[in-house]
Amino acid sequence: MKLCYQVATPDVSIVPSVTAFQGKLSHSFGRLGELGYDGVELMTLNPLELNWDEVRKEAEKNRLDVVLVCTGEIFGQKKLSFMDKNAEVRQNARARVKEIIDFASYLGAYINIGRVRGQYTDELPKEVSYGYAIDAFKDISEYAGKKEVKIALETVTIMQTNFINTVEEAVKVIKDVDNEYFRLMMDIFHLNIEEKDMFETIKNYAEYNIHVHLADNNRRYPGHCGLNFEKIIKAFKEVGYDGAFCTEIFQIPDQESAAIGAVEHLRPIFNKIYG
């Protein structure tokens, strides 16, 4: 089990909507290491702009494992997706994700697929859009398999996309892709909104899950609002999950306070449940 915090690499624009620690990696990694985190999840936009060796050495220096590279800002800041009506946009989305797969492979990490998958629109029939997505998922999964990188498909609330909102929907897609490197991740913020019973979902689909995002029900740091994280973490422990738990939260009131608040709330819970 690893308790991790999301970190934006320097190629990501610094904006309030980014759910990650931002700034120079030497500061981000150094501070999170001091606070007692076990690892980081990187949010990146263009990995070819980064010095990969420096990223790895900085993480190692601060005793942090890089567990996953997040693709969210490919859509958030570049509007690239697998279901766009424009073939060039779809191809650019695949190319950028493959660059991130290369980066993740170098770091020994997974990647996730969130908003870059795209969404249904009135401009295309649903079956056409779905076909675009499945073709892209198969393509990147085959590529990732050659690099020994697992892909974690994230369910996302209907407020952000109309494609793959529930874990049941995600598992159908995973079965249609039919590649051992294409799996599931569970984000507690989205599960709390979209699932009838979050705990039944964790239990029923545990075999597909390879990564977990943590945030309170207002997308702020765990312990800030209403979710019972001891019950949530215990549910994952009971189904045998022993992977990474990573925050994906708004940096409110600021990233220093959010990082401190998260670790102070979560570390005692993990110590109690996982030992």
N, C-alpha and C positions, 0 to 999 in steps of 0.2 A: 504494500500500500504506500502511495506517495501523495502528500498534500502539496499541491502546486498552485502557482499564480500565473495568470496570463500576462505576457509581456509583448509590447509592440516593438518591432524592429525599426531602425531609424528611417527606413524607406516609407513607413506609414505616416501619413499626415497627422499631426497632432490636433485633434478636434475633440470636443466634449463627448461625442457619441461613441468614441472608441472605448471598449470595455477592458482596457489593459493598462498596465503600468507603462508609462511613456518616458522617453528621454534616451540618453546614452546608455548602451547596454552595460557598460562598466558600472554605472550608478544603479541601474535597475537590478542587475544580477547581484551586485554587492549588497544592496539594501535588503532584498528578499532573502539572501543567504543569512544576513544578520538576524532577520526576524524568525528564522528557523524553518523556512519552507524547504521541502525536499526536491522540488523541481519547478520547471516552468513550461508553459505552453506558449509557443511563439505565434504572434499574429504578424504575418508578413504580406507584402504587396508585390514586390519584385525582388526575389532572392538573388538575381544576378547582379544587383547593386551592392550586395553585402560581401564582406570578407568571411567566408565560411569557416576558415581556420580560426580566425579571431573569435567568432561566435562560440565555437566549441571550446576553445581555450578559456574564454571568459566564464563559461558555465562550469567547466571543470575546476577553475580556480576558486569559485564560490561554492563548490560541492553541490551543484544543482544538476539534475538530470533534465535534458530536454525531452519531453514525453510526446509532444504532438506539435505539428505546425498547422495553424488555423488558416483557412482560405477565405474567411468572411469578407475581408475588405477588397477582394477581387471584384466582388459585386458592389460592396458598399462605396468604394471610391472609384472603381473603373467601369462599373455597370456591365461586367462580362458575365454571361450565364450560358448554360448548356441548352436552354430552351428558347433563346432569342430567335425572332423570325429571320434575322440576318445571318446567313451562313458564315460570313467572315467573323462576326462576333462570337458565334458558337465555336468556331475553330480557334480563335484567340483564347477563349476560356479554357479549352482543352490544353492548349500549348502552355498557358500560364500555370495550370494545375500540374502539368508534368514537370515544369521547372521546380515547383514546390515539392513534388515527390522526390526529385533529385536532391534537393536541399535536405529534406527529411531523412533520406537514405544516408546521407553523409553524417547526420547527427544521430542516427539510430532511433528515429522517432516515427510515429504515425502521422497521418494527416486527417483532417475532417472535411466533410462536404456539408456546408450549410446553405446559405442563400445563393451561392454560385450555381446551384442546380437550376434556378430559374422558377418560373411559375406559368400557370395557364393564362392565356389571354383570349380575347374575342377575335383576334386576328388570325388564329390558327385553330383547327379542330383539336380537341383534347387528345385524340389518339395520335395525331402527328406530333404534338408537343411531347407526349409521353414517350414516343418512339425516339425522339431526339435525345431525351434524358437517358433512356436505357442504353442507347448506342454509346453515348458519352461515358456512362458509368462502366460499361464493358471495356471500352477502350482504355480508360485510365486505370482500371483494375488489372488488366493484362500488363500494362506498363509497370504498375506498382509491384506486381508479383515478381517481375524480373529484378526489381530493386529490393525485394524483401520488406516492402512498406505496406502496412495495413491501412485501409481507408475506413474511417468511421462516419457513417451517414447519420446526420443529426436531424431529429424531428424539430420543426419550428412552428410556432404558433401562427394561426390563421391571420393574425394582425400583421405579420411580416411576409407571408407567402400563402398561396392557396394550394401548394403541392407538397405532400408529405408532412402533414400536421400531427398525426398520431403514430405511435410505435407500431400499431397494427399495419398502417399504410407503409411504413418504412420496411417492415419485414416482408411484405408482398414484393416490394421493389428489390430487396436483397435476394429473394428467391428467383425473381425474374432475371437478375444479373448473373446469379449462379457462379460466383467466384469466391474462393475461400478468403481472398484478401479484401473483400468488400463486406464490411460488417456494420454494426450499429453503435451509436453512442447515445446516452441518455442525459438530457439537460433538464435539471430539476425545475428550472423556471418554466420551461415549455410544458413539461409533464404536468405540472401543477395546474396549468390552464387547460390543456387539451385532453387529459385523461380523466375518465370517470373515477378511477381509483388508482392513484399513483403507485401504491404499494403492491397492488395486484399486478400492475404492469411490470414493475421491477421483477417480481417473481416469475411471471409467465414468459417473459422474453429474455431472461438472464443469459441464455445460451448464446445469444447474438451480440451481447453488449461487450465492448472493449474499452470504453472511456466514459467518464462522467464529468459533467459541468455542474457546478454549484453556484447558486445565487438565491437570495431570499425572494419572496413573492413580489417584491417591488423592484427587482433587479439590482438591489444594492447588496452590500456584503452580508454574508450569513450571520444571523443573530440580530440584524438590524430591524426585522419586522416580524412576520407571523409564522414562518415555517419551523417545524420541529426537526432540527437536524440530527438530534440523537436518534430519533425514530427512523429517519431517512438513511443514515449511515448504517444503522443496525440492519435495515432491510437488505442493503447491498452485501453486508457481511454474511447474512443468513443464506444468501443464494450463492455464496462462494466467490464473490467478486473481490479481487485483491490487487486491482490495477490503480491507475492514477485518478485522483479527484482534483479537479482544477476549477478555480473560480473563473467566472465570466461575468463581471459586474461593472456597473457604472462606477467611475472613480469619484464617488460623492462621500463626504464633502470635498475631498481631495484624495489623490492616490495614496499618500502616506497614511492618512487616517483609515482608508478602506483596507489597505493591506494589513495594518495593525489590527483593525477590528475583526477581519476575517480569521486571522491566525489565532487571536486570543479566544475567539468563540469556538473554532473548529479543533484546534490541537487537543484540548482536554477531552473532547468527544472521541477523537480518533485514538487517543491513548487509552481511554476506557474500553472502547469496543474492539480495537485491533491489537491493543497491548503494545 
